[in-house]
Amino acid sequence: MVGRTGSIASAVAAWALLCGCASDQRGGPDNPEPDEEDVDSEADSGDDTDVDGGDNEPPEIDVPDPQQVDEGATLRLTLSASDPEGAAVRLHVTGLPPGARWYAERDELVFQPDFIQGGDAWEVEITADDGDARATASFTIAVNDTIQPPAPELLSSESHDGYTRLALRQRTDEWLDSPGNAGRGFMAYVTGPTGDVPPASRPVRIMLHGYDSWPSSSGWEGEYRIMPHDPENTYWWGYAETLPERAPAISVPEYTQRRILHLLEWTLDTFPGADPARVYVEGASMGGAGAMTLGLLHARHVAWVEASIGQAIPRNHRPLRIEQLSTLWGAPEQNLPDEAGPTARPVWDAGDLTRALLESAEARDQFLYTKHGKDDPIIHFGALVHASPATGRTLLDALQEARAGHYAIWDEGGHGEPDPLLGDRWWQQGWNPIFDDTSYLRRDLAFPAFSSSSLDDDPGDGEGNGAQAWDESSGFAGAIDVAGDTGWNGDIAGAYNRFLRWDARALVDTIDGFEVPLRALNGEGAPAPAPGYPTLGDRVDGELPVTVDVTPRRVQAFRCQPGERVRWRFGEDEGEVTADADGSVTVPGLELDVEWTTLTLERAD
């Protein structure tokens, strides 16, 4: 990477000594590593294709010069093409950097790289189509590495069975820390497989600990792990820039989030075997809140979020937690901004993930797994079913309305304790979309987001059922070891989007069309253990076929204009839908059964 310092080189050398890894920088289809001369070279003038084989002259693309943009700055680039015969020309763009958006309705590319994208470059391809002929051209976008926090310091290394553990110190500066704290160090651990690891062959797992806890230091040969520390219990967000000299004031930057991302950048730069397209983040309690926050607000870097018993709406925390966080963020009524500048918002709303889902196209491209317990007395069940004061939506409402990828589970468990009747992980037979061979997720691969499934259970509306009195801290929670005594209304246990799968191996995503096989899962499991409870494992709970709405997310090529008409086919069914205001396409009411059926989309105009 451009601009990396000697301490990274020292860590690379230490790792290479232990595991025989090469010290190549990361690359791949999403972020090739060009030489300086490649970034500054003339743009590729491209190829011309007559799609009908006639005499029509293809469009002429106005090829941009190579583009450079600083970290944190915004690149706005309007693309254009003309047709010799005067026909209307449609532009398509592929190969975009993570986080970049293509606004097809106005032919504008917008990209604001964050501070861990510096030193990377991408080749972006333009396709111009006049309806009869096409032309292609390409140009590069390079990000200047203008924000360079100190590299982590390698403290020690230990060899274990199949993996090696590195202990690191994150020395801060005024980007990773408040000015009065800058220069201190935070502990962190990174583990990875020992031996020769093929490039980009292992996923990266970010593990966020809970309140008043120490980071894990676990490892496994099948993945790289990043385990940072949040000793001040900032809920993996950050704290006021005025600390520690004076009470919270001015702004509350996401210092803690930045430290996580800085470790991710270091890991991807240091270890060629780490796959930047298969980064996932997990956590429980405070770690669950942090995982959701990182995964939705920085979705360009994260393929999947696995969050348990976490609060997604900071203003809905219990009184004790609001009091504690107020010492770091300022009180909710102070409305301190999260940053300086025109895009700032009150910090207590900046981390409101219902807002992120409704406002951010990047967040809507995420796939979020959540698990909550109705007898959790610490982060009570209202975390799932109570509305945000800012948006008026619950987390489940926002996920459904935004049509983001999600798989939401609840039962009568506590704050980590399993349901007293159903037990732990009762809802499936071990599906993990990072490691699954069929229904898998990558940051650079489209997937179908499901919503409004006919098999969805009822979590309730956040009110009581009369079994327990309301408590400001524990809500309507009952005794953790007593089955059926919860005071929350709705189904005791259930799920959203259970039993729904897709075949990522057969997914087709081109500028002309989109295809993905879908099915309902009815596999190994057991019947419900008692009336009013769900089935166990992968045994379907309800009648098939399941009716569900499907929205392609993370689309790489089949990007639509708002209002564009799209034809769909699914088995013997077919129809036409209109793209939403952000260009996303939802096909409602598909009937999925146990056999694979392919959903096909193509442009109707």
C-alpha positions in Angstrom: 0.0 0.0 0.0 1.1 3.6 -0.6 2.4 5.4 2.4 2.5 2.5 4.9 5.1 2.8 7.6 8.0 0.6 8.8 6.1 -0.9 11.8 3.8 -2.7 9.3 6.9 -4.1 7.5 8.2 -5.3 10.9 4.9 -7.1 11.5 5.0 -8.6 8.1 8.5 -9.9 8.6 7.6 -11.4 12.0 4.5 -13.1 10.5 6.5 -14.4 7.5 9.1 -15.8 9.9 6.4 -17.7 11.8 4.2 -18.9 9.0 6.1 -18.7 5.8 3.7 -16.1 4.3 4.8 -13.8 1.5 4.5 -10.0 2.2 2.6 -9.1 -1.0 0.1 -6.4 -0.7 -3.5 -7.1 -1.1 -5.2 -7.1 -4.4 -7.9 -8.8 -6.3 -10.8 -8.0 -8.6 -12.2 -5.2 -6.3 -9.0 -3.4 -5.5 -6.1 -4.1 -7.8 -2.8 -2.6 -6.9 -1.6 -0.6 -9.8 1.8 0.9 -10.3 2.1 4.7 -10.3 2.4 4.7 -14.0 -0.8 2.7 -14.3 -2.8 5.3 -12.4 -1.5 8.1 -14.5 -1.8 6.4 -17.9 -4.2 7.3 -20.6 -7.7 5.8 -20.1 -8.6 2.8 -22.2 -10.6 3.9 -25.3 -12.4 0.5 -25.2 -14.3 -1.6 -27.7 -17.2 -1.2 -30.0 -20.0 -3.8 -30.5 -23.0 -3.8 -32.8 -25.4 -5.9 -30.8 -27.7 -6.5 -33.9 -24.8 -7.1 -36.3 -25.9 -4.2 -38.6 -24.3 -1.0 -39.9 -25.2 1.1 -36.9 -22.4 3.2 -35.6 -21.8 2.7 -31.9 -21.9 5.5 -29.4 -18.8 7.6 -28.7 -17.8 7.7 -25.0 -16.3 10.8 -23.5 -13.6 8.9 -21.6 -12.6 10.6 -18.3 -9.0 11.2 -17.4 -7.7 9.0 -14.6 -9.3 10.2 -11.4 -7.7 10.8 -8.0 -9.5 11.6 -4.8 -8.3 12.1 -1.2 -9.6 10.0 1.7 -12.7 11.7 3.1 -13.2 14.0 0.0 -16.0 13.4 -2.4 -15.5 12.7 -6.1 -18.4 13.6 -8.3 -18.0 12.7 -11.9 -20.6 13.1 -14.7 -20.1 10.7 -17.6 -21.3 11.2 -21.1 -21.5 9.7 -24.5 -23.0 10.6 -27.9 -24.4 8.7 -30.8 -23.4 9.5 -34.4 -27.0 8.9 -35.5 -28.4 11.0 -32.7 -30.1 8.1 -30.8 -30.5 8.3 -27.1 -27.6 6.6 -25.2 -27.9 4.7 -21.9 -24.7 4.4 -19.8 -23.9 1.5 -17.5 -21.0 1.4 -15.1 -19.3 -1.6 -13.5 -16.2 -2.2 -11.4 -17.0 0.6 -8.9 -15.0 1.0 -5.7 -16.7 -0.2 -2.6 -19.0 2.6 -1.3 -19.3 4.3 -4.7 -22.7 4.9 -6.1 -23.8 5.2 -9.7 -26.9 7.5 -10.3 -28.1 6.2 -13.6 -30.9 8.8 -13.9 -28.3 11.6 -14.1 -25.2 9.7 -15.3 -23.2 10.7 -12.2 -20.7 8.7 -10.2 -20.3 9.7 -6.6 -17.5 8.3 -4.3 -16.4 9.4 -0.9 -13.6 7.1 0.1 -13.0 6.5 3.8 -9.7 6.5 5.5 -8.8 2.9 4.9 -9.3 3.0 1.1 -6.2 5.2 0.5 -3.6 3.6 -1.7 -6.2 1.5 -3.6 -7.2 2.0 -7.2 -10.0 0.5 -9.3 -10.6 0.2 -13.0 -14.1 1.3 -13.8 -15.8 0.2 -17.1 -18.3 2.3 -19.0 -20.7 0.8 -21.4 -22.7 3.0 -23.7 -25.8 1.6 -25.4 -27.9 3.2 -28.1 -30.3 0.3 -28.4 -28.5 -1.2 -31.4 -24.8 -0.9 -30.7 -22.6 -0.6 -27.7 -19.2 0.9 -26.9 -17.0 0.3 -23.8 -14.2 2.2 -22.3 -12.5 2.3 -18.9 -10.7 4.7 -16.6 -9.1 4.4 -13.1 -10.1 5.9 -9.8 -7.2 6.1 -7.3 -7.5 7.1 -3.6 -4.7 9.2 -2.2 -3.6 7.9 1.3 -4.0 11.3 3.1 -5.1 10.0 6.5 -2.3 7.8 8.0 -2.8 6.9 11.7 0.2 5.2 13.4 0.5 1.5 12.4 -0.1 -1.0 15.2 3.0 -2.2 17.0 3.7 -5.9 17.2 4.2 -6.8 20.9 4.4 -10.6 20.7 3.5 -13.7 18.7 2.5 -17.2 19.8 2.2 -20.4 17.7 -0.9 -22.5 18.4 -2.5 -25.5 16.7 -3.0 -24.4 13.1 -2.9 -20.6 13.8 -0.6 -17.9 15.1 -1.6 -15.1 17.6 -0.2 -11.6 17.4 -0.6 -9.2 20.3 -0.7 -5.6 19.1 -0.7 -2.2 20.6 -2.7 0.5 18.7 -0.9 3.8 19.3 -3.4 6.6 18.7 -3.2 10.0 17.1 -5.8 12.7 16.8 -7.6 10.7 14.2 -8.0 7.6 16.3 -8.4 9.5 19.6 -9.4 12.8 21.2 -6.6 15.4 21.2 -6.1 15.1 25.0 -5.8 11.3 24.8 -3.8 11.0 21.6 -0.6 9.0 22.0 -2.0 6.3 24.3 -2.1 2.6 23.4 -4.9 0.1 23.1 -4.4 -3.7 23.1 -5.7 -5.8 20.3 -5.2 -9.4 19.0 -5.0 -10.7 15.5 -4.9 -14.4 14.7 -4.5 -16.2 11.4 -3.7 -19.6 9.9 -0.1 -20.8 10.1 1.6 -21.9 7.0 1.2 -21.1 3.3 -2.2 -19.5 2.7 -3.4 -18.9 -0.9 -4.2 -15.3 -1.7 -7.6 -14.0 -0.5 -8.6 -17.6 0.6 -9.7 -17.0 4.2 -12.5 -14.8 5.6 -11.8 -12.1 8.2 -13.9 -12.1 11.4 -14.1 -9.0 13.6 -15.0 -10.0 17.1 -16.3 -7.2 19.4 -16.5 -7.9 23.2 -19.3 -6.9 25.6 -19.4 -4.3 28.4 -16.5 -4.3 30.8 -14.8 -7.2 29.0 -11.4 -8.0 27.6 -11.0 -8.9 23.9 -10.9 -12.5 22.9 -7.6 -13.9 21.7 -9.0 -17.1 20.1 -7.9 -18.4 16.7 -8.7 -21.0 14.0 -6.9 -22.0 10.9 -10.0 -21.4 8.8 -10.1 -17.6 9.1 -8.3 -14.5 10.3 -9.6 -12.8 13.4 -9.4 -9.2 14.6 -10.1 -8.7 18.3 -10.0 -5.0 19.4 -10.5 -3.5 22.8 -13.0 -0.9 24.0 -11.9 -0.4 27.7 -14.0 2.8 28.1 -17.2 1.1 27.1 -18.0 3.6 24.4 -20.4 1.0 22.8 -17.9 0.7 20.0 -18.7 4.3 18.9 -16.4 6.9 20.4 -16.5 9.9 22.8 -16.3 13.6 22.9 -13.3 15.3 21.5 -13.0 17.4 24.7 -12.3 14.4 26.9 -10.4 13.9 29.2 -9.8 17.6 29.9 -13.4 18.7 30.2 -16.9 17.4 30.0 -18.3 16.3 26.6 -18.7 19.2 24.2 -18.2 20.3 20.6 -18.5 16.9 18.8 -18.4 13.1 19.5 -16.4 11.5 16.7 -16.5 7.7 16.1 -13.0 7.2 17.4 -13.6 3.6 18.5 -15.1 2.7 15.1 -12.0 4.1 13.4 -9.7 2.0 15.5 -11.6 -1.1 14.4 -11.4 -0.1 10.7 -7.7 0.7 11.2 -7.0 -2.8 12.4 -9.0 -4.2 9.5 -6.9 -2.2 7.0 -3.7 -3.4 8.7 -4.8 -7.0 8.6 -5.7 -6.8 4.9 -2.5 -5.0 4.0 -0.3 -7.4 6.0 -1.8 -10.8 5.2 -2.4 -11.7 1.5 -4.5 -14.7 2.6 -7.2 -12.4 4.1 -10.1 -11.9 1.7 -11.4 -8.3 1.8 -14.7 -9.5 0.2 -15.5 -11.9 3.1 -15.1 -9.7 6.2 -17.8 -10.2 8.8 -18.4 -8.7 12.2 -19.9 -10.3 15.3 -20.7 -9.4 18.9 -23.1 -9.8 21.7 -24.6 -7.1 24.1 -22.4 -4.0 23.7 -20.5 -6.0 21.1 -23.8 -6.7 19.3 -24.6 -3.0 19.2 -21.1 -2.3 17.9 -21.3 -5.0 15.2 -24.6 -3.6 13.9 -23.2 -0.1 13.9 -20.0 -1.0 12.1 -21.8 -3.3 9.7 -24.4 -0.8 8.7 -22.5 2.5 8.8 -19.4 1.0 7.1 -21.2 -1.6 5.0 -18.8 -1.2 2.1 -16.2 -3.2 4.1 -18.5 -5.9 5.7 -20.2 -8.8 4.0 -22.3 -10.0 7.0 -23.3 -8.9 10.5 -23.9 -11.4 13.3 -25.3 -9.5 16.3 -26.9 -10.9 19.5 -28.8 -9.1 22.2 -27.8 -5.7 21.0 -29.5 -2.3 21.1 -29.8 -0.6 17.6 -31.3 2.7 18.9 -29.1 4.5 21.4 -31.9 6.8 22.7 -33.8 3.6 23.7 -31.1 2.3 26.1 -32.2 1.7 29.7 -31.7 4.6 32.1 -28.4 3.2 33.6 -26.8 2.9 30.1 -27.9 6.4 29.0 -26.4 7.8 32.2 -23.1 6.0 31.5 -22.9 6.9 27.8 -23.8 10.6 28.7 -20.4 10.8 30.3 -18.8 10.0 26.9 -21.3 11.5 24.4 -23.0 14.2 26.4 -26.6 13.8 27.5 -29.2 13.1 24.8 -30.8 16.5 25.2 -27.4 18.2 24.5 -27.6 16.8 20.9 -23.8 17.0 20.4 -22.9 16.4 16.8 -21.0 13.3 15.7 -18.6 15.4 13.6 -18.0 18.9 12.4 -19.4 20.1 9.1 -22.7 20.1 7.1 -23.3 16.3 7.3 -23.2 16.2 11.2 -26.1 14.9 13.1 -26.7 14.4 16.9 -24.6 11.6 18.1 -27.5 9.8 19.8 -29.1 9.7 16.3 -26.0 9.0 14.3 -25.9 5.5 15.7 -29.7 5.0 15.3 -29.7 2.1 12.8 -33.3 2.5 11.9 -32.2 5.9 10.5 -29.3 4.3 8.7 -31.5 1.7 7.0 -34.0 4.3 5.8 -31.5 6.9 4.7 -28.4 5.0 3.4 -28.4 2.9 0.3 -25.1 1.5 1.5 -26.7 0.3 4.7 -29.6 -1.3 2.8 -27.1 -3.5 0.9 -26.1 -5.2 4.2 -27.2 -8.6 5.5 -28.0 -8.5 9.2 -28.5 -11.4 11.6 -30.0 -10.6 15.0 -31.0 -12.6 18.1 -32.9 -11.2 21.1 -34.4 -12.7 24.2 -37.8 -11.9 25.7 -36.5 -12.5 29.2 -33.3 -10.5 28.8 -33.3 -8.1 31.8 -30.3 -6.1 30.7 -30.9 -5.2 27.0 -34.6 -5.9 27.1 -36.7 -7.1 24.2 -37.7 -3.5 23.4 -34.4 -3.3 21.5 -36.2 -5.2 18.7 -39.8 -4.0 19.0 -39.8 -0.5 20.4 -39.7 2.4 17.9 -37.0 5.0 17.5 -37.9 8.5 18.7 -36.2 9.8 15.5 -37.8 7.6 12.8 -40.9 6.1 14.5 -39.8 2.6 13.4 -38.6 -0.4 15.3 -35.5 -2.2 14.1 -37.7 -4.9 12.5 -39.9 -2.3 10.9 -36.9 -0.6 9.4 -35.4 -3.8 8.1 -38.6 -4.7 6.4 -39.3 -1.3 5.0 -35.8 -0.8 3.8 -35.8 -4.4 2.3 -32.4 -5.0 3.6 -31.0 -8.5 4.0 -32.0 -9.8 7.5 -32.6 -12.9 9.5 -34.1 -12.0 12.9 -34.5 -14.5 15.8 -36.1 -14.2 19.2 -37.1 -16.5 22.0 -37.5 -16.6 25.8 -33.8 -16.5 26.5 -32.0 -14.0 28.7 -28.9 -11.9 28.2 -27.0 -14.8 26.7 -28.8 -17.6 28.5 -30.7 -19.9 26.1 -34.4 -20.4 26.0 -35.4 -22.7 28.8 -37.4 -25.0 26.6 -36.0 -24.6 23.1 -32.3 -24.5 24.0 -29.5 -22.8 22.1 -29.5 -22.2 18.3 -32.8 -24.1 17.9 -33.7 -22.2 14.7 -31.4 -23.9 12.2 -28.8 -26.6 11.5 -25.7 -24.5 11.5 -26.1 -22.3 8.4 -23.3 -19.7 8.2 -23.4 -17.5 5.0 -19.7 -16.8 5.1 -18.8 -20.5 4.9 -21.8 -22.1 3.2 -21.2 -23.7 -0.2 -24.5 -22.6 -1.7 -26.2 -19.7 0.1 -23.2 -17.5 0.8 -22.4 -13.8 1.0 -19.5 -11.7 -0.3 -19.2 -8.0 -0.3 -18.7 -8.0 -4.1 -21.6 -10.4 -4.9 -25.3 -9.7 -5.2 -27.8 -11.6 -3.0 -31.6 -11.6 -2.6 -33.0 -9.8 0.4 -36.3 -11.3 1.6 -39.2 -9.4 3.2 -42.9 -10.0 4.1 -42.5 -13.7 4.3 -45.7 -15.7 5.0 -43.7 -17.9 7.4 -42.7 -14.9 9.6 -43.7 -15.2 13.2 -45.2 -12.4 15.4 -42.7 -10.7 17.7 -45.5 -8.5 19.3 -45.9 -4.8 19.2 -43.8 -4.0 22.3 -46.6 -4.1 24.7 -47.3 -6.4 27.6 -49.5 -9.5 27.9 -50.3 -9.1 31.6 -47.9 -11.7 32.9 -45.3 -9.2 34.1 -45.3 -5.6 35.3 -43.3 -3.1 33.3 -39.8 -2.2 34.5 -37.7 0.6 33.1 -34.6 -1.5 33.0 -35.9 -5.0 32.2 -39.1 -4.3 30.3 -41.6 -7.2 30.6 -38.9 -9.9 31.2 -39.8 -12.9 33.3 -37.6 -15.4 35.1 -34.9 -16.7 32.7 -35.3 -20.3 33.8 -39.1 -20.4 33.7 -40.7 -21.3 30.3 -43.7 -19.3 29.2 -43.7 -16.5 31.8 -42.5 -13.6 29.7 -44.6 -10.5 29.9 -44.0 -9.4 26.3 -46.9 -10.0 23.9 -46.6 -11.8 20.6 -45.1 -15.2 19.9 -42.8 -16.5 22.6 -40.2 -17.5 20.0 -39.9 -17.1 16.3 -38.1 -15.6 13.4 -38.2 -13.4 10.3 -36.9 -14.9 7.1 -36.3 -18.4 8.4 -36.1 -21.2 5.8 -35.2 -19.0 2.9 -32.2 -19.8 0.7 -30.6 -18.8 -2.6 -27.9 -20.4 -4.8 -25.1 -17.9 -5.1 -23.1 -20.3 -7.3 -25.7 -19.8 -10.1 -26.2 -16.1 -9.7 -26.0 -14.0 -12.9 -25.6 -10.2 -12.6 -25.0 -8.4 -15.9 -26.1 -5.0 -17.3 -28.8 -6.8 -19.3 -30.3 -9.1 -16.6 -30.2 -10.7 -13.2 -30.8 -14.3 -12.2 -30.8 -16.2 -8.9 -32.3 -19.6 -8.0 -34.4 -19.5 -4.8 -36.1 -22.1 -2.6 -37.6 -22.8 0.8 -35.7 -25.1 3.1 -37.4 -28.1 4.7 -34.7 -30.2 6.2 -33.6 -32.0 9.4 -35.2 -30.9 12.6 -38.0 -31.7 15.1 -41.6 -30.6 15.7 -42.4 -27.9 18.1 -41.7 -29.0 21.7 -45.0 -27.5 23.0 -48.0 -25.6 21.7 -47.2 -22.0 20.8 -43.5 -22.8 20.0 -41.7 -23.0 16.7 -40.2 -26.1 15.1 -36.5 -27.0 15.7 -33.7 -27.1 13.3 -34.5 -26.8 9.6 -37.9 -28.4 9.8 -40.3 -26.0 8.1 -42.8 -24.3 10.5 -45.9 -23.7 8.5 -47.3 -24.3 5.0 -45.4 -24.4 1.8 -45.0 -22.7 -0.6 -43.9 -19.6 1.3 -44.9 -16.3 -0.2 -42.1 -13.6 0.0 -41.0 -10.4 -1.5 -37.5 -10.4 -3.1 -35.1 -7.5 -3.6 -31.7 -8.0 -5.2 -29.0 -6.3 -3.0 -25.3 -5.5 -3.7 -26.1 -5.5 -7.4 -22.8 -5.1 -9.3 -24.1 -4.6 -12.9 -27.9 -4.8 -13.2 -28.4 -1.3 -11.8 -31.7 0.4 -12.7 -32.9 4.0 -12.9 -35.6 5.1 -10.5 -39.0 4.3 -12.1 -37.5 2.0 -14.7 -39.7 -0.9 -15.7 -38.4 -4.4 -15.1 -39.8 -7.7 -16.4 -39.6 -10.7 -14.1 -40.1 -14.5 -14.5 -40.3 -17.1 -11.8 -41.2 -20.6 -13.0 -44.6 -20.2 -14.7 -45.2 -16.8 -13.1 -44.2 -13.5 -14.7 -44.9 -9.8 -14.4 -43.5 -6.3 -14.4 -42.4 -4.1 -11.6 -41.0 -0.6 -11.3 -37.7 0.3 -9.7 -37.9 2.3 -6.4 -36.6 5.8 -5.9 -33.1 4.5 -5.2 -33.1 2.2 -8.3 -33.7 -1.0 -6.3 -36.1 -3.6 -7.6 -38.6 -5.6 -5.5 -40.6 -8.5 -6.9 -43.6 -9.1 -4.5 -45.3 -12.3 -3.6 -43.1 -15.0 -5.0 -44.0 -18.5 -4.0 -41.0 -20.6 -2.9 -41.1 -24.3 -2.5 -38.4 -26.9 -1.7 -37.3 -27.2 -5.4 -35.0 -24.5 -6.8 -36.7 -22.0 -9.1 -34.8 -19.2 -10.8 -35.9 -15.6 -10.5 -35.0 -13.7 -13.8 -35.1 -10.0 -14.2 -34.6 -8.0 -17.4 -35.2 -4.5 -18.5 -38.6 -3.8 -20.0 -37.7 -0.5 -21.7 
